[in-house]
Amino acid sequence: MKKYNFNAGPSLFPDSVLEAAAKAIFDFDGTGLSVLSYSHRTPEFEAVVEESKSLFKELLNIPDNYSIYFVGGGATTQFFHIPANFLYGKAGYINTGVWTKKAIKEAKLYGTVEVLASSEDRGFRYIPKGFEIPADLDYLYICANNTIFGTEYKVDLDSPVPLIADMSSNILSRPIDVSKYAMIYGGAQKNLAPAGVTFAIIRNDMLDKIERELPMMMNIKNHVDNNSMLNTPPIFPIFVLRESLRWIKAQGGVEEIHRRNEEKAQMLYAEIDRNSLFRAPVDEADRSSMNICFVMAEGKESLESKFLEFAISKGMVGIKGHRLSGGFRASCYNACPKENVEALVACMQEFEKMYK
Amino acid sequence: MKKYNFNAGPSLFPDSVLEAAAKAIFDFDGTGLSVLSYSHRTPEFEAVVEESKSLFKELLNIPDNYSIYFVGGGATTQFFHIPANFLYGKAGYINTGVWTKKAIKEAKLYGTVEVLASSEDRGFRYIPKGFEIPADLDYLYICANNTIFGTEYKVDLDSPVPLIADMSSNILSRPIDVSKYAMIYGGAQKNLAPAGVTFAIIRNDMLDKIERELPMMMNIKNHVDNNSMLNTPPIFPIFVLRESLRWIKAQGGVEEIHRRNEEKAQMLYAEIDRNSLFRAPVDEADRSSMNICFVMAEGKESLESKFLEFAISKGMVGIKGHRLSGGFRASCYNACPKENVEALVACMQEFEKMYK
């Protein structure tokens, strides 16, 4: 049976990327050696890092005064590295769910945190708007897309203080104005790479703000200065990341990927809104194009486990909602083909016919 | 031309492991889905972690009062995580080269470091012995095998204080008495996995010693309590690690791997000692079986670049010594086949005939 993977992460890859990854396990870029056994201190692997940086720059139109680096450890590691490097007085955080809560907790170890706005009052089902941003903050921190509750910032915020965004789950899913951010980072395992590598895009003036004496691996400047090779980097995840970036470019860049993502998201949200058995719990303006959450319509709650069972029987994988948000979640990252969403829509329609 | 990979790391894998890795890119353990896209929050991936822990336990005879976990970030990250978790007064470090120097520097951020012994006086070409270990130390820290200078502890030390060992480059290369160590850890990219995952074996009483308030990812107890899934773990490197452990078991376990490692090392050291053009710079008793260093014999120094060129022309990869130690280094980790060492020996003999 064909399977349709809607996991929240790690996420799907295009077939061409999987094929390139499998090939490199035996022959890395024509060297005749496995990418799993290849030294990072070689021109061949340096070329992978350089091309990845250069493709990132091209695809997101990153200005020249920014640096790009890759590092292991996941976004959760950055939750404390960011305040350790940049929080000396106060920082502002917008609380939009589990990931910002964790980031806030870590930041408190290093300085004062002002939660400028929170959507916890309505179960994190919207993105706060219209909050004041004090000018004396070291930085403002947001999570641009919230995988668990299915919300997403649809605009790049204007901030009078350095804006730092966790884009783990929506990087390269839409064009962004990088110049509005001081730092963009994320675990790459949603839209770009296998689990194990984090990307970061940082405005160079941020590197001059680091005052704290930090362990070598915690100081962000070290990663930039050492071109992502401060220690042995996660070589294979970075290799696959390059292949994903190549694929995005070959598809027509972020604009085309964005068009496809909107097409998929609109198709699924339209079905959720239309289908009498389901509803979308997130405010319409803030609905994520990446993580599409839906729950049973009022009065139909008892069908939840039946639909899950039915969807699994139709090949749907990973559509159970996170335990904190319940219901269902279809994660439709860049590499999720339109046919997967069509299959899910058909499955919802078939279920409606059975239980309307 | 056949290539013989002697890279210091990331290192070789047996063909069967590479084949399993490539297969899993399309079909992870019979699920029909890619291991690169598979969620870690699944019984299938949990089974990979459980089997890896269980194989580690079996292969190294790890007593029941120890826990095993896997985490991203590399050994360099543990250089500061270890003192952050365990250093409250004084710790003892044995300085045997670059990696212990880095570990010492990080430890000084958290407490007092006593360097109990150092081999820096003779260019780190031996392992210090007979040093006193004060009983009031929080722990004693060693690097069990020194990749850059080619030295290795051949016995498991007796220590009156908790002994912590970096075994990045010799884990599972020989039987060890785990009960003599409070913690054994290392980057797995030499003997076990692709770059991007660190293993740790820790005696459970150590977890009760953690007093410092630490970021979530820095607190070692969190990794144990969350069964290596505190955040998204490096899934693919852990998958390959399991395959390597399966391979070691299938070969006859660590005893058989050790026999092969000694056979390879003795063959190469014998040639270095015999060949009039080369010499081994490390004290005989402390020669690493993993990283076999050699330099040109006295008076033959001018042949160094010629031999490097010749060896490369014969398919040798990664035998140039580290820039800090010069000369040559053949890294012969577990998966390095005997034929690679035979090819290098033949190459050295041929070169001797040309330039004797």
Interface residues (C-beta under 8 A of the other chain):
Chain A: K3 N5 N7 A8 G9 P10 S11 L12 F13 L18 A21 A22 I25 F26 G32 L33 S34 V35 L36 S37 Y38 S39 H40 G72 G73 G74 A75 T76 T77 F79 F80 K102 K105 E106 L109 G187 Q189 P194 A195 G196 V197 E213 L214 P215 M216 M217 M218 L230 N231 T232 P233 P234 I235 F236 P237 V240 V317 G318
Chain B: K3 N5 N7 A8 G9 P10 S11 L12 F13 L18 A21 A22 I25 F26 G32 L33 S34 V35 L36 S37 Y38 S39 H40 G72 G73 G74 A75 T76 T77 F79 F80 K102 K105 E106 L109 G187 Q189 P194 A195 G196 V197 E213 P215 M216 M217 M218 L230 N231 T232 P233 P234 I235 F236 P237 V240 V317 G318
